[in-house]
Amino acid sequence: MKLNLYENKDEKDERVDIYYTNMRPAIKQIIDTVKSERPSLQGRPADEDLDDGEAVILDPREIYYLDHVERKLFAYTRNGVFRLMTTLSSCEEMLWNYGFIRVSKSNLVNIYKIRQLKPDLNMKVYASFDNGERICINRSYKKSFNEYLQRMRRIAT
């Protein structure tokens, strides 16, 4: 991807022109940034009662992974665990262009927060995060996870 930046002091309005051959996640991110439409999630600290706690706006870049347990969705960040009032599938759809991929029936991971991928017995792979936690990448999701990684790697270069 080629980037050209031009400064024009005579121009009254700023503008961004994007030329692309096909809509890719990187281009969608650029468009969302320009439009200020970066997704955000609303949650409450997991250790508080949902009625009492104040809602917190979570930036997806700060989330390590999402975990669906007992019909409740939790976001794990460096600052703690937050309960989200949405579904895992809606988060998957909203965050797919931002580095989140499903790795099991109950988990979405942020590939940008993975420190290490470690193979294990029975063709399982564990993703380790820089906060020390690990998530198992289920065998049935492994192929789509690897394809997603390759796709995001091509976009980054």
C-alpha positions in Angstrom: 0.0 0.0 0.0 1.4 3.4 -1.0 0.8 6.5 1.1 1.0 10.1 -0.2 0.6 13.0 2.1 0.2 16.6 0.9 0.1 19.8 2.9 -1.8 22.6 1.3 -2.1 25.7 3.5 -4.4 27.4 1.0 -7.0 24.6 1.2 -9.9 25.5 3.5 -11.3 22.0 4.1 -9.2 18.9 4.9 -9.9 15.9 2.7 -8.9 12.3 2.4 -9.0 10.4 -0.9 -8.6 6.7 -0.8 -8.0 4.6 -3.9 -8.3 0.9 -3.5 -8.7 -2.2 -5.7 -10.7 -4.2 -3.1 -12.0 -3.3 0.4 -9.7 -4.9 3.0 -9.7 -4.6 6.8 -6.8 -2.1 6.7 -8.7 0.2 4.4 -11.8 -0.2 6.5 -9.8 0.8 9.5 -8.5 3.9 7.8 -12.1 4.9 6.7 -13.4 4.3 10.3 -10.6 6.4 11.7 -11.3 9.3 9.4 -15.0 9.1 10.1 -14.2 8.6 13.8 -16.2 5.4 13.8 -13.8 3.1 15.6 -15.9 0.6 17.5 -16.1 0.8 21.2 -17.6 -1.5 23.7 -19.5 -0.6 26.9 -18.9 -2.7 30.0 -19.0 -2.6 33.7 -16.3 -4.0 36.1 -17.0 -7.7 36.5 -16.8 -7.7 40.3 -19.6 -5.1 40.7 -23.3 -5.5 40.5 -24.5 -4.5 37.0 -27.1 -2.1 38.5 -24.6 -0.3 40.7 -21.4 -0.1 38.6 -20.7 2.8 36.3 -20.4 1.9 32.6 -16.9 2.1 31.1 -16.1 2.6 27.4 -13.6 0.0 26.3 -11.2 0.6 23.4 -10.9 -2.7 21.5 -7.1 -2.1 21.2 -6.9 -2.6 25.0 -8.8 -5.9 25.1 -6.8 -9.1 25.2 -9.7 -11.5 24.6 -13.4 -11.9 25.1 -14.8 -14.9 27.1 -18.4 -16.1 27.1 -19.2 -17.9 30.4 -22.6 -19.0 31.7 -24.5 -16.7 29.3 -22.3 -13.7 30.3 -19.7 -12.0 28.2 -16.4 -10.7 29.7 -13.6 -8.5 28.2 -10.2 -9.1 29.7 -7.9 -6.0 29.7 -4.7 -4.9 31.4 -6.9 -2.9 33.8 -9.2 -5.7 34.7 -12.2 -7.7 33.6 -15.4 -6.1 32.4 -18.8 -7.5 31.8 -20.3 -6.6 28.4 -24.0 -6.4 27.7 -23.8 -7.7 24.2 -23.3 -11.1 22.5 -20.1 -12.8 21.4 -21.3 -13.0 17.8 -22.1 -9.3 17.6 -18.6 -8.5 18.9 -17.1 -11.0 16.4 -18.9 -9.2 13.6 -18.0 -5.7 14.8 -14.3 -6.4 15.7 -13.3 -8.7 12.8 -11.5 -5.9 10.9 -9.7 -4.9 14.1 -7.7 -8.1 14.8 -10.3 -10.2 16.6 -10.9 -13.8 15.6 -12.9 -16.6 17.2 -10.7 -19.4 18.5 -13.4 -21.5 20.3 -17.1 -21.6 20.8 -16.7 -19.1 23.7 -13.6 -17.0 22.9 -12.5 -14.2 20.6 -8.8 -13.1 20.8 -7.1 -9.9 19.8 -4.2 -11.1 17.6 -2.3 -7.9 18.3 -2.1 -8.8 22.0 -0.7 -12.4 21.5 2.9 -12.7 22.6 3.4 -16.4 21.7 1.7 -19.3 20.0 2.7 -22.6 21.4 1.6 -26.0 20.0 0.4 -28.7 22.4 -0.7 -32.3 22.3 -3.7 -33.3 20.2 -3.0 -30.6 17.6 -4.1 -27.9 20.1 -2.4 -24.5 20.1 -2.2 -22.1 23.0 -2.0 -18.3 22.6 -0.1 -16.6 25.4 -0.7 -12.9 26.0 1.6 -10.3 27.4 -0.5 -10.2 30.6 0.5 -13.9 31.3 -2.9 -15.5 30.4 -3.3 -18.3 27.9 -6.2 -19.3 25.7 -6.6 -22.6 23.8 -7.2 -22.3 20.1 -9.6 -25.1 19.5 -8.7 -27.5 16.7 -11.9 -26.8 14.7 -11.0 -23.0 14.7 -7.3 -23.5 14.0 -7.5 -23.4 10.2 -9.5 -20.2 10.1 -7.2 -18.7 12.8 -4.1 -19.4 10.7 -5.8 -18.0 7.6 -6.8 -14.9 9.5 -3.2 -14.4 10.8 -1.8 -14.8 7.2 -4.3 -12.3 5.9 -3.6 -9.7 8.6 0.1 -10.2 8.1 -0.2 -9.4 4.4 -2.2 -6.3 5.2 0.5 -5.1 7.6 3.2 -5.3 5.0 
